[in-house]
Amino acid sequence: MDKTQKQKIIKKFAREEGDVGSPEVQIAVLTSRITELTEHLRFHKKDNATRRGLINLVNRRRKLLNYLSRKNYPRYQQLIKELKLRR
């Protein structure tokens, strides 16, 4: 993911100007990285270092999603719908 893609994601999911730490932004950025690594692993099946990193990213995203669902369930549902995640 290059800088411009990341900035677009942050701008789309930020609650206010300059917001980069909210759970929604973090989950969206992680989702983008997970998608890229999944595509990489389709061609490079034996790349176990990347596979391990991917698993760590998925776990981090799951923890953030659980946190968001506990703190603000309507925002959680909206984010799941926008990112087209199965949960």
Gaussian input, Z-matrix of N, CA and C with variables (Angstrom, degrees):
# hf/3-21g

backbone

0 1
 N
 C     1     B1
 C     2     B2     1     A1
 N     3     B3     2     A2     1     D1
 C     4     B4     3     A3     2     D2
 C     5     B5     4     A4     3     D3
 N     6     B6     5     A5     4     D4
 C     7     B7     6     A6     5     D5
 C     8     B8     7     A7     6     D6
 N     9     B9     8     A8     7     D7
 C    10    B10     9     A9     8     D8
 C    11    B11    10    A10     9     D9
 N    12    B12    11    A11    10    D10
 C    13    B13    12    A12    11    D11
 C    14    B14    13    A13    12    D12
 N    15    B15    14    A14    13    D13
 C    16    B16    15    A15    14    D14
 C    17    B17    16    A16    15    D15
 N    18    B18    17    A17    16    D16
 C    19    B19    18    A18    17    D17
 C    20    B20    19    A19    18    D18
 N    21    B21    20    A20    19    D19
 C    22    B22    21    A21    20    D20
 C    23    B23    22    A22    21    D21
 N    24    B24    23    A23    22    D22
 C    25    B25    24    A24    23    D23
 C    26    B26    25    A25    24    D24
 N    27    B27    26    A26    25    D25
 C    28    B28    27    A27    26    D26
 C    29    B29    28    A28    27    D27
 N    30    B30    29    A29    28    D28
 C    31    B31    30    A30    29    D29
 C    32    B32    31    A31    30    D30
 N    33    B33    32    A32    31    D31
 C    34    B34    33    A33    32    D32
 C    35    B35    34    A34    33    D33
 N    36    B36    35    A35    34    D34
 C    37    B37    36    A36    35    D35
 C    38    B38    37    A37    36    D36
 N    39    B39    38    A38    37    D37
 C    40    B40    39    A39    38    D38
 C    41    B41    40    A40    39    D39
 N    42    B42    41    A41    40    D40
 C    43    B43    42    A42    41    D41
 C    44    B44    43    A43    42    D42
 N    45    B45    44    A44    43    D43
 C    46    B46    45    A45    44    D44
 C    47    B47    46    A46    45    D45
 N    48    B48    47    A47    46    D46
 C    49    B49    48    A48    47    D47
 C    50    B50    49    A49    48    D48
 N    51    B51    50    A50    49    D49
 C    52    B52    51    A51    50    D50
 C    53    B53    52    A52    51    D51
 N    54    B54    53    A53    52    D52
 C    55    B55    54    A54    53    D53
 C    56    B56    55    A55    54    D54
 N    57    B57    56    A56    55    D55
 C    58    B58    57    A57    56    D56
 C    59    B59    58    A58    57    D57
 N    60    B60    59    A59    58    D58
 C    61    B61    60    A60    59    D59
 C    62    B62    61    A61    60    D60
 N    63    B63    62    A62    61    D61
 C    64    B64    63    A63    62    D62
 C    65    B65    64    A64    63    D63
 N    66    B66    65    A65    64    D64
 C    67    B67    66    A66    65    D65
 C    68    B68    67    A67    66    D66
 N    69    B69    68    A68    67    D67
 C    70    B70    69    A69    68    D68
 C    71    B71    70    A70    69    D69
 N    72    B72    71    A71    70    D70
 C    73    B73    72    A72    71    D71
 C    74    B74    73    A73    72    D72
 N    75    B75    74    A74    73    D73
 C    76    B76    75    A75    74    D74
 C    77    B77    76    A76    75    D75
 N    78    B78    77    A77    76    D76
 C    79    B79    78    A78    77    D77
 C    80    B80    79    A79    78    D78
 N    81    B81    80    A80    79    D79
 C    82    B82    81    A81    80    D80
 C    83    B83    82    A82    81    D81
 N    84    B84    83    A83    82    D82
 C    85    B85    84    A84    83    D83
 C    86    B86    85    A85    84    D84
 N    87    B87    86    A86    85    D85
 C    88    B88    87    A87    86    D86
 C    89    B89    88    A88    87    D87
 N    90    B90    89    A89    88    D88
 C    91    B91    90    A90    89    D89
 C    92    B92    91    A91    90    D90
 N    93    B93    92    A92    91    D91
 C    94    B94    93    A93    92    D92
 C    95    B95    94    A94    93    D93
 N    96    B96    95    A95    94    D94
 C    97    B97    96    A96    95    D95
 C    98    B98    97    A97    96    D96
 N    99    B99    98    A98    97    D97
 C   100   B100    99    A99    98    D98
 C   101   B101   100   A100    99    D99
 N   102   B102   101   A101   100   D100
 C   103   B103   102   A102   101   D101
 C   104   B104   103   A103   102   D102
 N   105   B105   104   A104   103   D103
 C   106   B106   105   A105   104   D104
 C   107   B107   106   A106   105   D105
 N   108   B108   107   A107   106   D106
 C   109   B109   108   A108   107   D107
 C   110   B110   109   A109   108   D108
 N   111   B111   110   A110   109   D109
 C   112   B112   111   A111   110   D110
 C   113   B113   112   A112   111   D111
 N   114   B114   113   A113   112   D112
 C   115   B115   114   A114   113   D113
 C   116   B116   115   A115   114   D114
 N   117   B117   116   A116   115   D115
 C   118   B118   117   A117   116   D116
 C   119   B119   118   A118   117   D117
 N   120   B120   119   A119   118   D118
 C   121   B121   120   A120   119   D119
 C   122   B122   121   A121   120   D120
 N   123   B123   122   A122   121   D121
 C   124   B124   123   A123   122   D122
 C   125   B125   124   A124   123   D123
 N   126   B126   125   A125   124   D124
 C   127   B127   126   A126   125   D125
 C   128   B128   127   A127   126   D126
 N   129   B129   128   A128   127   D127
 C   130   B130   129   A129   128   D128
 C   131   B131   130   A130   129   D129
 N   132   B132   131   A131   130   D130
 C   133   B133   132   A132   131   D131
 C   134   B134   133   A133   132   D132
 N   135   B135   134   A134   133   D133
 C   136   B136   135   A135   134   D134
 C   137   B137   136   A136   135   D135
 N   138   B138   137   A137   136   D136
 C   139   B139   138   A138   137   D137
 C   140   B140   139   A139   138   D138
 N   141   B141   140   A140   139   D139
 C   142   B142   141   A141   140   D140
 C   143   B143   142   A142   141   D141
 N   144   B144   143   A143   142   D142
 C   145   B145   144   A144   143   D143
 C   146   B146   145   A145   144   D144
 N   147   B147   146   A146   145   D145
 C   148   B148   147   A147   146   D146
 C   149   B149   148   A148   147   D147
 N   150   B150   149   A149   148   D148
 C   151   B151   150   A150   149   D149
 C   152   B152   151   A151   150   D150
 N   153   B153   152   A152   151   D151
 C   154   B154   153   A153   152   D152
 C   155   B155   154   A154   153   D153
 N   156   B156   155   A155   154   D154
 C   157   B157   156   A156   155   D155
 C   158   B158   157   A157   156   D156
 N   159   B159   158   A158   157   D157
 C   160   B160   159   A159   158   D158
 C   161   B161   160   A160   159   D159
 N   162   B162   161   A161   160   D160
 C   163   B163   162   A162   161   D161
 C   164   B164   163   A163   162   D162
 N   165   B165   164   A164   163   D163
 C   166   B166   165   A165   164   D164
 C   167   B167   166   A166   165   D165
 N   168   B168   167   A167   166   D166
 C   169   B169   168   A168   167   D167
 C   170   B170   169   A169   168   D168
 N   171   B171   170   A170   169   D169
 C   172   B172   171   A171   170   D170
 C   173   B173   172   A172   171   D171
 N   174   B174   173   A173   172   D172
 C   175   B175   174   A174   173   D173
 C   176   B176   175   A175   174   D174
 N   177   B177   176   A176   175   D175
 C   178   B178   177   A177   176   D176
 C   179   B179   178   A178   177   D177
 N   180   B180   179   A179   178   D178
 C   181   B181   180   A180   179   D179
 C   182   B182   181   A181   180   D180
 N   183   B183   182   A182   181   D181
 C   184   B184   183   A183   182   D182
 C   185   B185   184   A184   183   D183
 N   186   B186   185   A185   184   D184
 C   187   B187   186   A186   185   D185
 C   188   B188   187   A187   186   D186
 N   189   B189   188   A188   187   D187
 C   190   B190   189   A189   188   D188
 C   191   B191   190   A190   189   D189
 N   192   B192   191   A191   190   D190
 C   193   B193   192   A192   191   D191
 C   194   B194   193   A193   192   D192
 N   195   B195   194   A194   193   D193
 C   196   B196   195   A195   194   D194
 C   197   B197   196   A196   195   D195
 N   198   B198   197   A197   196   D196
 C   199   B199   198   A198   197   D197
 C   200   B200   199   A199   198   D198
 N   201   B201   200   A200   199   D199
 C   202   B202   201   A201   200   D200
 C   203   B203   202   A202   201   D201
 N   204   B204   203   A203   202   D202
 C   205   B205   204   A204   203   D203
 C   206   B206   205   A205   204   D204
 N   207   B207   206   A206   205   D205
 C   208   B208   207   A207   206   D206
 C   209   B209   208   A208   207   D207
 N   210   B210   209   A209   208   D208
 C   211   B211   210   A210   209   D209
 C   212   B212   211   A211   210   D210
 N   213   B213   212   A212   211   D211
 C   214   B214   213   A213   212   D212
 C   215   B215   214   A214   213   D213
 N   216   B216   215   A215   214   D214
 C   217   B217   216   A216   215   D215
 C   218   B218   217   A217   216   D216
 N   219   B219   218   A218   217   D217
 C   220   B220   219   A219   218   D218
 C   221   B221   220   A220   219   D219
 N   222   B222   221   A221   220   D220
 C   223   B223   222   A222   221   D221
 C   224   B224   223   A223   222   D222
 N   225   B225   224   A224   223   D223
 C   226   B226   225   A225   224   D224
 C   227   B227   226   A226   225   D225
 N   228   B228   227   A227   226   D226
 C   229   B229   228   A228   227   D227
 C   230   B230   229   A229   228   D228
 N   231   B231   230   A230   229   D229
 C   232   B232   231   A231   230   D230
 C   233   B233   232   A232   231   D231
 N   234   B234   233   A233   232   D232
 C   235   B235   234   A234   233   D233
 C   236   B236   235   A235   234   D234
 N   237   B237   236   A236   235   D235
 C   238   B238   237   A237   236   D236
 C   239   B239   238   A238   237   D237
 N   240   B240   239   A239   238   D238
 C   241   B241   240   A240   239   D239
 C   242   B242   241   A241   240   D240
 N   243   B243   242   A242   241   D241
 C   244   B244   243   A243   242   D242
 C   245   B245   244   A244   243   D243
 N   246   B246   245   A245   244   D244
 C   247   B247   246   A246   245   D245
 C   248   B248   247   A247   246   D246
 N   249   B249   248   A248   247   D247
 C   250   B250   249   A249   248   D248
 C   251   B251   250   A250   249   D249
 N   252   B252   251   A251   250   D250
 C   253   B253   252   A252   251   D251
 C   254   B254   253   A253   252   D252
 N   255   B255   254   A254   253   D253
 C   256   B256   255   A255   254   D254
 C   257   B257   256   A256   255   D255
 N   258   B258   257   A257   256   D256
 C   259   B259   258   A258   257   D257
 C   260   B260   259   A259   258   D258

   B1=1.4420
   B2=1.5288
   B3=1.2978
   B4=1.4597
   B5=1.5355
   B6=1.3054
   B7=1.4598
   B8=1.5258
   B9=1.3336
   B10=1.4655
   B11=1.5230
   B12=1.3289
   B13=1.4649
   B14=1.5222
   B15=1.3314
   B16=1.4577
   B17=1.5260
   B18=1.3326
   B19=1.4630
   B20=1.5256
   B21=1.3449
   B22=1.4735
   B23=1.5209
   B24=1.3338
   B25=1.4626
   B26=1.5241
   B27=1.3265
   B28=1.4620
   B29=1.5212
   B30=1.3286
   B31=1.4633
   B32=1.5334
   B33=1.3215
   B34=1.4611
   B35=1.5317
   B36=1.3355
   B37=1.4570
   B38=1.5264
   B39=1.3310
   B40=1.4631
   B41=1.5232
   B42=1.3030
   B43=1.4677
   B44=1.5235
   B45=1.3395
   B46=1.4583
   B47=1.5178
   B48=1.3085
   B49=1.4616
   B50=1.5264
   B51=1.3153
   B52=1.4569
   B53=1.5121
   B54=1.3092
   B55=1.4601
   B56=1.5268
   B57=1.3234
   B58=1.4601
   B59=1.5217
   B60=1.3317
   B61=1.4554
   B62=1.5089
   B63=1.3254
   B64=1.4584
   B65=1.5303
   B66=1.3202
   B67=1.4631
   B68=1.5273
   B69=1.3315
   B70=1.4607
   B71=1.5187
   B72=1.3163
   B73=1.4703
   B74=1.5168
   B75=1.3278
   B76=1.4598
   B77=1.5198
   B78=1.3220
   B79=1.4607
   B80=1.5269
   B81=1.3211
   B82=1.4629
   B83=1.5293
   B84=1.3269
   B85=1.4684
   B86=1.5267
   B87=1.3294
   B88=1.4645
   B89=1.5225
   B90=1.3184
   B91=1.4630
   B92=1.5224
   B93=1.3151
   B94=1.4540
   B95=1.5323
   B96=1.3271
   B97=1.4655
   B98=1.5229
   B99=1.3324
   B100=1.4668
   B101=1.5225
   B102=1.3178
   B103=1.4615
   B104=1.5235
   B105=1.3263
   B106=1.4666
   B107=1.5268
   B108=1.3256
   B109=1.4653
   B110=1.5201
   B111=1.3124
   B112=1.4647
   B113=1.5161
   B114=1.3283
   B115=1.4678
   B116=1.5261
   B117=1.3180
   B118=1.4617
   B119=1.5296
   B120=1.3315
   B121=1.4650
   B122=1.5227
   B123=1.3053
   B124=1.4640
   B125=1.5245
   B126=1.3399
   B127=1.4573
   B128=1.5230
   B129=1.3404
   B130=1.4628
   B131=1.5266
   B132=1.3102
   B133=1.4597
   B134=1.5285
   B135=1.3162
   B136=1.4676
   B137=1.5283
   B138=1.3036
   B139=1.4585
   B140=1.5354
   B141=1.3263
   B142=1.4625
   B143=1.5173
   B144=1.3106
   B145=1.4637
   B146=1.5329
   B147=1.3248
   B148=1.4622
   B149=1.5230
   B150=1.3199
   B151=1.4667
   B152=1.5314
   B153=1.3263
   B154=1.4631
   B155=1.5289
   B156=1.3230
   B157=1.4572
   B158=1.5162
   B159=1.3188
   B160=1.4621
   B161=1.5250
   B162=1.3168
   B163=1.4670
   B164=1.5285
   B165=1.3391
   B166=1.4670
   B167=1.5262
   B168=1.3281
   B169=1.4723
   B170=1.5225
   B171=1.3246
   B172=1.4679
   B173=1.5350
   B174=1.3385
   B175=1.4645
   B176=1.5233
   B177=1.3303
   B178=1.4656
   B179=1.5204
   B180=1.3460
   B181=1.4613
   B182=1.5259
   B183=1.3411
   B184=1.4622
   B185=1.5262
   B186=1.3420
   B187=1.4614
   B188=1.5259
   B189=1.3237
   B190=1.4644
   B191=1.5296
   B192=1.3309
   B193=1.4681
   B194=1.5267
   B195=1.3173
   B196=1.4693
   B197=1.5243
   B198=1.3255
   B199=1.4588
   B200=1.5245
   B201=1.3305
   B202=1.4674
   B203=1.5268
   B204=1.3262
   B205=1.4610
   B206=1.5310
   B207=1.3251
   B208=1.4690
   B209=1.5233
   B210=1.3255
   B211=1.4611
   B212=1.5227
   B213=1.3399
   B214=1.4686
   B215=1.5279
   B216=1.3174
   B217=1.4570
   B218=1.5320
   B219=1.3289
   B220=1.4828
   B221=1.5320
   B222=1.3347
   B223=1.4707
   B224=1.5235
   B225=1.3172
   B226=1.4607
   B227=1.5322
   B228=1.3244
   B229=1.4711
   B230=1.5233
   B231=1.3149
   B232=1.4655
   B233=1.5250
   B234=1.3313
   B235=1.4576
   B236=1.5222
   B237=1.3166
   B238=1.4693
   B239=1.5278
   B240=1.3165
   B241=1.4553
   B242=1.5316
   B243=1.3370
   B244=1.4624
   B245=1.5233
   B246=1.3301
   B247=1.4683
   B248=1.5198
   B249=1.3373
   B250=1.4678
   B251=1.5301
   B252=1.3392
   B253=1.4516
   B254=1.5153
   B255=1.3140
   B256=1.4679
   B257=1.5173
   B258=1.3247
   B259=1.4569
   B260=1.4903
   A1=107.52
   A2=115.41
   A3=117.98
   A4=110.31
   A5=115.36
   A6=122.13
   A7=112.64
   A8=116.97
   A9=119.60
   A10=111.70
   A11=116.97
   A12=119.66
   A13=110.45
   A14=115.65
   A15=120.01
   A16=110.75
   A17=117.06
   A18=120.51
   A19=111.33
   A20=116.97
   A21=120.12
   A22=110.82
   A23=116.39
   A24=120.67
   A25=110.01
   A26=116.23
   A27=120.19
   A28=110.43
   A29=117.13
   A30=120.82
   A31=111.17
   A32=116.68
   A33=120.56
   A34=112.47
   A35=117.18
   A36=120.19
   A37=114.44
   A38=118.37
   A39=120.80
   A40=110.37
   A41=115.17
   A42=120.50
   A43=111.62
   A44=115.40
   A45=120.95
   A46=108.09
   A47=116.81
   A48=121.84
   A49=110.36
   A50=117.12
   A51=121.78
   A52=114.59
   A53=117.94
   A54=122.10
   A55=109.43
   A56=117.19
   A57=120.75
   A58=111.77
   A59=117.92
   A60=119.93
   A61=115.24
   A62=118.25
   A63=118.76
   A64=109.82
   A65=117.31
   A66=120.08
   A67=112.98
   A68=117.09
   A69=119.56
   A70=111.29
   A71=116.97
   A72=121.20
   A73=110.03
   A74=116.57
   A75=120.15
   A76=111.54
   A77=117.16
   A78=121.20
   A79=110.06
   A80=117.53
   A81=120.58
   A82=111.26
   A83=117.23
   A84=120.47
   A85=110.08
   A86=116.32
   A87=119.53
   A88=111.47
   A89=117.19
   A90=120.88
   A91=110.73
   A92=116.71
   A93=120.51
   A94=110.95
   A95=116.22
   A96=119.83
   A97=111.41
   A98=117.09
   A99=121.25
   A100=110.25
   A101=117.01
   A102=121.02
   A103=110.88
   A104=116.74
   A105=120.16
   A106=111.56
   A107=116.85
   A108=119.41
   A109=111.56
   A110=117.15
   A111=120.27
   A112=110.36
   A113=116.68
   A114=120.08
   A115=111.08
   A116=117.27
   A117=121.18
   A118=110.77
   A119=115.90
   A120=119.61
   A121=112.83
   A122=118.59
   A123=119.98
   A124=111.08
   A125=116.46
   A126=120.43
   A127=112.38
   A128=116.52
   A129=121.07
   A130=108.63
   A131=115.64
   A132=121.35
   A133=113.94
   A134=118.01
   A135=120.76
   A136=113.20
   A137=117.37
   A138=121.86
   A139=109.23
   A140=115.03
   A141=119.71
   A142=113.27
   A143=118.44
   A144=120.31
   A145=110.12
   A146=116.53
   A147=120.21
   A148=110.77
   A149=116.64
   A150=120.60
   A151=110.41
   A152=115.70
   A153=120.17
   A154=110.16
   A155=117.05
   A156=120.40
   A157=112.06
   A158=116.38
   A159=121.24
   A160=110.53
   A161=116.62
   A162=120.31
   A163=110.34
   A164=116.91
   A165=119.94
   A166=111.40
   A167=116.85
   A168=120.04
   A169=111.39
   A170=116.90
   A171=120.97
   A172=109.55
   A173=116.43
   A174=119.46
   A175=111.80
   A176=117.14
   A177=120.56
   A178=110.51
   A179=116.80
   A180=120.46
   A181=110.53
   A182=116.87
   A183=120.05
   A184=110.74
   A185=117.07
   A186=120.12
   A187=110.95
   A188=116.52
   A189=119.75
   A190=111.46
   A191=116.90
   A192=119.96
   A193=110.77
   A194=116.77
   A195=119.52
   A196=110.92
   A197=116.80
   A198=121.19
   A199=110.70
   A200=116.05
   A201=120.11
   A202=110.93
   A203=117.63
   A204=119.68
   A205=110.91
   A206=117.04
   A207=119.95
   A208=111.61
   A209=117.17
   A210=121.15
   A211=113.47
   A212=116.73
   A213=119.25
   A214=108.46
   A215=116.42
   A216=121.15
   A217=114.20
   A218=120.46
   A219=119.19
   A220=112.97
   A221=117.02
   A222=119.24
   A223=110.97
   A224=116.30
   A225=121.44
   A226=110.42
   A227=116.55
   A228=120.45
   A229=111.47
   A230=116.65
   A231=120.40
   A232=110.73
   A233=117.08
   A234=121.51
   A235=110.98
   A236=117.11
   A237=121.34
   A238=109.70
   A239=116.19
   A240=120.81
   A241=111.26
   A242=117.05
   A243=120.83
   A244=112.14
   A245=116.58
   A246=120.27
   A247=113.33
   A248=115.98
   A249=122.36
   A250=111.34
   A251=114.71
   A252=120.81
   A253=110.26
   A254=115.68
   A255=119.77
   A256=108.06
   A257=116.99
   A258=120.88
   A259=109.12
   D1=128.44
   D2=178.81
   D3=-92.83
   D4=175.96
   D5=-173.15
   D6=-61.75
   D7=-40.15
   D8=-176.83
   D9=-68.28
   D10=-39.34
   D11=177.66
   D12=-62.57
   D13=-43.90
   D14=-179.47
   D15=-63.40
   D16=-40.80
   D17=178.93
   D18=-63.66
   D19=-38.37
   D20=177.76
   D21=-63.12
   D22=-43.54
   D23=-179.90
   D24=-63.49
   D25=-44.99
   D26=-179.64
   D27=-62.35
   D28=-43.05
   D29=-179.27
   D30=-64.31
   D31=-37.16
   D32=-178.01
   D33=-70.22
   D34=-39.78
   D35=-172.34
   D36=-102.54
   D37=-2.63
   D38=-179.02
   D39=-70.77
   D40=144.97
   D41=178.09
   D42=-78.04
   D43=-33.35
   D44=178.63
   D45=-147.82
   D46=174.60
   D47=-178.59
   D48=-62.44
   D49=130.23
   D50=177.37
   D51=83.98
   D52=8.44
   D53=-178.90
   D54=-82.94
   D55=113.32
   D56=177.04
   D57=-123.58
   D58=-6.03
   D59=-174.03
   D60=-108.65
   D61=-3.68
   D62=-179.25
   D63=-66.85
   D64=153.35
   D65=-178.46
   D66=-57.38
   D67=-35.68
   D68=-179.03
   D69=-62.50
   D70=-43.77
   D71=-179.94
   D72=-66.39
   D73=-45.04
   D74=-179.39
   D75=-61.53
   D76=-42.21
   D77=-179.66
   D78=-66.37
   D79=-41.09
   D80=-179.58
   D81=-64.69
   D82=-42.39
   D83=179.26
   D84=-66.21
   D85=-42.65
   D86=177.86
   D87=-62.43
   D88=-39.28
   D89=179.44
   D90=-62.24
   D91=-40.65
   D92=178.38
   D93=-63.62
   D94=-44.77
   D95=179.03
   D96=-65.10
   D97=-38.93
   D98=179.00
   D99=-62.79
   D100=-41.13
   D101=178.80
   D102=-62.52
   D103=-43.71
   D104=179.67
   D105=-64.37
   D106=-43.25
   D107=-179.29
   D108=-68.41
   D109=-33.39
   D110=177.35
   D111=-63.42
   D112=-42.67
   D113=177.02
   D114=-63.84
   D115=-40.08
   D116=178.32
   D117=-60.84
   D118=-41.88
   D119=-176.54
   D120=-73.62
   D121=-17.37
   D122=175.89
   D123=-66.58
   D124=-33.05
   D125=-179.84
   D126=-93.36
   D127=-29.43
   D128=-176.31
   D129=-116.03
   D130=76.17
   D131=-171.76
   D132=-65.60
   D133=-25.15
   D134=-175.53
   D135=-97.67
   D136=10.59
   D137=179.86
   D138=-81.77
   D139=83.26
   D140=-173.97
   D141=-74.24
   D142=-26.48
   D143=177.29
   D144=-65.13
   D145=-42.79
   D146=177.27
   D147=-67.48
   D148=-37.21
   D149=178.83
   D150=-61.32
   D151=-41.40
   D152=179.39
   D153=-65.39
   D154=-42.27
   D155=177.07
   D156=-63.01
   D157=-38.77
   D158=178.65
   D159=-62.81
   D160=-43.49
   D161=179.31
   D162=-62.15
   D163=-39.80
   D164=177.59
   D165=-63.50
   D166=-40.74
   D167=178.87
   D168=-65.23
   D169=-41.53
   D170=179.71
   D171=-63.02
   D172=-42.27
   D173=178.94
   D174=-64.82
   D175=-40.29
   D176=178.65
   D177=-64.03
   D178=-41.80
   D179=179.11
   D180=-64.58
   D181=-40.30
   D182=-179.99
   D183=-62.88
   D184=-40.71
   D185=178.47
   D186=-63.43
   D187=-42.45
   D188=178.72
   D189=-65.51
   D190=-38.30
   D191=177.82
   D192=-65.28
   D193=-41.31
   D194=177.46
   D195=-62.51
   D196=-41.35
   D197=178.14
   D198=-61.65
   D199=-47.01
   D200=-178.55
   D201=-64.45
   D202=-37.91
   D203=-179.76
   D204=-67.25
   D205=-32.56
   D206=177.15
   D207=-72.61
   D208=-41.08
   D209=-172.89
   D210=-82.44
   D211=-40.19
   D212=-176.33
   D213=-151.30
   D214=89.68
   D215=-173.69
   D216=-64.20
   D217=-39.21
   D218=177.85
   D219=-61.83
   D220=-40.85
   D221=176.72
   D222=-65.47
   D223=-36.38
   D224=177.03
   D225=-60.75
   D226=-48.14
   D227=-179.98
   D228=-62.31
   D229=-40.93
   D230=179.66
   D231=-64.30
   D232=-41.92
   D233=-179.85
   D234=-65.30
   D235=-42.37
   D236=178.71
   D237=-60.13
   D238=-41.48
   D239=-179.34
   D240=-66.94
   D241=-42.83
   D242=-178.59
   D243=-67.57
   D244=-38.39
   D245=-178.21
   D246=-87.92
   D247=-5.96
   D248=-179.95
   D249=56.24
   D250=51.21
   D251=176.96
   D252=-96.47
   D253=148.19
   D254=177.72
   D255=-94.96
   D256=111.62
   D257=175.94
   D258=-150.12

